[in-house]
């Protein structure tokens, strides 16, 4: 029953009283999904719970609270070097649906895309919207977090146990679903520079004998780490 309810995130929502619905979510419910007052919906407070509600003209009336077990037990962080075009949108959308908890965005030596401060803010806002919508569709109860770092070196300093996807010939260590929380790092279209390979050291892992496109590598790695560890 809960899985079939239209879902909207309202961070911080409480079942103690009427819940005010953000305009964009209200528009989606009424204009896109064509719901009428009285319909049942699910409000997600972004804390792991779900509030089953009755839709009112501008609010949601709480009926009861549930704690669906839809978040992965393992926390996966995906550190992604900035790709070209709209590839990052697709990476965030797919990885959110698979269950990634945290995205770290960074520029690598061979990154073509350069973000200034304003563009960074605009792009992260857009990606947060994409992640929220993907989390609603995939019946998650938490929206992924986002961070921005300046390069691979600070990423590896902050996540010293990270596994880094690498195309180094003869690399013998494959990505596997090891226990505990995991950080996986994915490079840009042009691959890692020689300096970055030195930084990576023995953290390098492979997805197998074939080379995946940058917009497929993150989702594939996330699936290996998450879909058998729910």
C-alpha positions in Angstrom: 0.0 0.0 0.0 2.7 2.5 1.0 4.7 1.7 -2.2 1.8 2.8 -4.4 1.3 6.2 -2.7 2.4 9.4 -4.5 5.5 10.6 -2.6 6.9 14.0 -1.9 9.8 15.1 0.3 9.1 17.9 2.8 12.3 18.0 4.9 11.5 18.5 8.6 7.8 17.7 8.3 6.1 16.5 11.4 3.0 14.4 12.0 1.9 16.7 14.9 -0.1 19.0 12.7 -1.0 20.0 9.1 2.0 19.9 6.8 2.4 22.8 4.4 3.3 21.5 0.9 5.9 23.4 -1.1 4.4 24.9 -4.3 6.4 22.8 -6.7 5.4 19.6 -4.9 1.7 20.7 -4.7 1.8 21.5 -8.4 3.2 18.1 -9.2 0.5 16.4 -7.1 -2.4 18.4 -8.5 -1.3 19.3 -12.1 0.9 16.3 -13.1 -0.6 13.5 -11.0 -4.1 15.0 -11.2 -4.8 14.2 -7.5 -7.9 15.8 -5.8 -8.3 16.8 -2.2 -8.9 13.7 -0.1 -6.4 11.5 -2.0 -3.8 9.7 0.1 -0.1 10.7 -0.3 3.1 10.0 1.4 5.2 12.9 2.9 8.8 12.1 3.4 10.5 14.2 6.2 14.0 13.1 5.0 14.7 11.3 8.3 13.9 7.7 7.4 10.2 7.9 8.1 7.1 8.2 5.9 3.9 10.1 7.0 0.8 8.8 5.3 -1.4 11.8 4.7 -4.7 13.0 3.2 -4.2 15.7 0.6 -5.9 19.0 1.3 -6.1 22.1 -1.0 -2.8 23.5 0.3 -1.7 21.1 3.0 -1.3 17.4 3.9 -3.2 16.1 6.9 -1.2 13.3 8.7 -2.9 10.0 9.2 -0.1 7.8 10.6 3.7 7.3 10.5 5.7 4.5 9.1 9.4 3.5 8.9 9.8 1.7 5.6 13.1 -0.3 5.3 14.1 1.1 1.9 17.5 2.7 2.7 20.7 0.6 2.2 22.4 -0.6 5.3 25.7 0.4 3.8 26.5 4.0 3.3 28.1 4.5 -0.1 29.8 7.8 -1.1 30.5 8.4 -4.8 33.2 10.9 -5.5 32.8 11.9 -9.2 35.2 13.9 -11.3 33.1 16.5 -13.3 32.1 15.1 -16.7 31.1 17.0 -19.7 27.5 17.9 -20.7 24.5 16.5 -18.8 26.3 13.3 -17.9 26.4 14.3 -14.3 22.6 14.6 -14.2 22.3 11.0 -15.3 24.9 9.8 -12.9 23.2 11.4 -9.9 19.7 10.2 -11.0 20.8 6.5 -11.5 23.0 6.4 -8.4 20.3 7.9 -6.2 17.9 5.3 -7.3 20.4 2.6 -6.6 21.0 3.9 -3.1 24.1 6.2 -3.0 24.0 8.4 0.2 26.5 11.1 -0.6 28.0 12.6 -3.8 31.3 14.4 -3.8 32.0 16.5 -6.9 35.5 17.5 -7.8 37.7 18.7 -10.7 40.5 16.4 -11.8 43.6 17.2 -13.9 41.9 16.2 -17.1 38.5 17.6 -16.3 37.3 19.8 -19.2 34.4 21.4 -17.3 35.3 24.3 -15.0 32.8 25.6 -12.5 33.1 29.1 -10.9 31.5 29.8 -7.6 28.1 30.8 -9.1 28.0 27.9 -11.5 28.9 25.5 -8.7 26.0 26.8 -6.6 23.5 26.6 -9.6 24.7 23.1 -10.6 24.5 21.7 -7.1 21.0 23.1 -6.6 20.0 21.5 -9.9 21.6 18.2 -8.9 19.9 18.3 -5.5 16.5 18.6 -7.3 17.4 15.7 -9.5 18.4 13.6 -6.5 15.2 14.5 -4.6 13.0 13.5 -7.5 14.9 10.3 -8.0 14.6 9.5 -4.3 10.8 10.0 -4.5 10.4 7.8 -7.5 12.6 5.0 -6.0 10.9 5.0 -2.6 13.8 6.2 -0.6 13.3 8.0 2.7 16.5 10.1 2.7 17.8 12.5 0.0 21.5 12.1 -0.8 24.0 14.8 0.4 26.3 16.8 -1.8 29.8 18.1 -1.3 32.3 19.9 -3.6 36.1 19.5 -3.4 38.8 21.1 -5.4 40.6 18.0 -6.6 41.6 14.4 -6.2 44.2 15.1 -3.5 41.7 16.6 -1.0 39.2 13.8 -1.8 41.8 11.1 -0.9 42.9 13.0 2.2 39.3 13.2 3.4 38.5 9.6 2.4 41.9 7.7 2.9 40.2 4.3 2.5 38.5 5.2 -0.8 38.6 2.8 -3.7 39.4 4.5 -7.0 38.3 3.1 -10.4 41.4 2.9 -12.5 42.3 1.7 -16.1 45.9 0.9 -15.3 46.9 -2.2 -17.4 47.2 -5.4 -15.3 45.4 -4.0 -12.3 44.6 -7.1 -10.3 42.2 -5.9 -7.7 38.5 -5.8 -8.6 35.8 -3.8 -6.9 33.9 -6.1 -4.6 31.1 -5.7 -2.1 33.2 -5.6 1.0 31.6 -4.9 4.4 31.0 -1.5 6.0 30.6 1.9 4.5 32.5 2.6 1.2 33.7 5.5 -0.8 34.3 4.9 -4.5 36.1 7.5 -6.7 35.4 7.8 -10.5 37.6 9.9 -12.8 36.8 12.0 -15.9 36.4 11.0 -19.6 40.2 11.4 -20.2 41.2 9.1 -17.3 43.7 9.9 -14.5 46.9 11.9 -15.1 50.3 10.4 -14.1 50.4 12.7 -11.0 46.9 11.5 -10.0 47.9 7.8 -10.5 50.7 8.4 -8.0 48.2 9.8 -5.5 46.0 6.8 -6.1 48.7 4.3 -5.3 47.3 0.9 -4.2 43.7 2.3 -3.9 43.1 1.4 -7.6 40.4 -1.1 -8.4 38.8 -2.3 -11.7 35.3 -3.2 -12.7 36.6 -5.9 -15.0 38.3 -6.2 -18.4 36.1 -3.7 -20.3 36.2 0.1 -20.0 32.9 1.8 -19.2 31.9 5.3 -20.1 32.1 7.8 -17.2 28.3 8.0 -17.0 28.0 4.2 -16.6 31.0 3.6 -14.3 29.5 5.2 -11.2 26.1 3.5 -11.5 27.8 0.1 -12.2 30.1 0.5 -9.2 27.2 1.6 -7.0 25.1 -1.4 -8.1 28.0 -3.8 -7.2 28.3 -2.2 -3.7 24.6 -1.8 -3.0 22.2 -4.0 -4.8 23.3 -7.2 -3.0 23.7 -5.3 0.4 20.2 -3.9 1.1 
